[in-house]
């Protein structure tokens, strides 16, 4: 049985390893548009951008591992289409036949429109290795950076730039930073952290245009203020890579729509990771995280091999900014009540999300104990009362 994995990121590497571990000895091919073998993405906007992590440490598997596992890596090769009738991938270099196809295509960063200056030189996004290699030489002490977007990528880029000595202003069009992904209480802690380190946070105002002839020189906001800028980093979210699937006639719904087993509307095609949307607690969701990429990819590999196991997502995320680590377990969407706890050291604490009496999620800033306990409670389906969380002298007692 010929298995082809299209997309060469974290999910692809995890799926390929699991397929071999499960005893699949047939042809196994991984196709990736980038020249680099599968690597970790989270450190790109943090340790790698700072220069604290080298490329060889980013790489998920050594070159010899792919050879030992007899996995064919076809890198720097872009897929043009999926021919479902002949069961072939059409790339710029030819056709590749498959019996089973797994799509691990990831997501692409949203960019500012060209008509407001989004294509000027000096305007960057952070998604892949090439993006960061292009940005890193521009992060020079004393230069002025404007970050557009107050999500995790924008905030991480702002933190790295301040560490490197740039003057940084961050602009968020929504009423506050992290508005899509975190409670106001978590945003308050992160805002304070950034302001303490000298980042100017500008909320509730959008970008009108980027100024400059060929290269960006400033950012004019919708309130008329202009921020000088030697460079701009855009962190306004990502969109799942669905074009190939859509053109091939697969069901698409905020990602490539798969069932609880990871199978698409075509029985020969599966999907996992950032590009896939799946059923979760009566809804269809898509998760952008390393944890989901690994867990879902391994689940799909098991099911390709006949396991027939439903995917039960256990969402967890993290973000490193300055000397702080924000750890998140669960999904806070739909919460109607928040409980906050102070941590046991400066600039630490946790935010607990509830829907009625059900614990949904926890955000923990510099509070790994709260994160660990919250994650275990959520994964076990246990919900201490909000009063118990607020009053507990020792959170660990709630696990008893």
Buried (B, 14 or more C-beta within 10 A) or exposed (E): EBBBBBBBBBBBBBBBBBBBEBEBEEBBBBBBBBEBBBBBBBBBBBBBBBEEBEEEEBBBBEEEBBEEBEBEBBBEBEBEBBBBEEBBBBBEEEEBBBEBBBBBBBBBBBEBEEEBBBEBEBBBBBBBBEBBEEBBEBBBEEBBBBBBBBBBBBBBBBBBBBBBEBBBBBBBBBEBBBBEBBBBBBBBBBBEBBEEBEBBBBBEBEBBBBBBEEEBBBBBBEEEEEBEBBBBBBBBBBBBBBBBBEEBEBBBEEBBBBBBBBBBBBEEBBBBBBBBBBBBEEEEBBBBBBBBBBBBBBBBBBBBBEEEEEBEBEBBBBBBBBEBBBBBBBBBBEBEEBBBBEBEEEBBBBBBBBBEEBBBBBBBBBBEBBBBBBBBBBBEEEBBEBEEBEEBEEBEEBEE
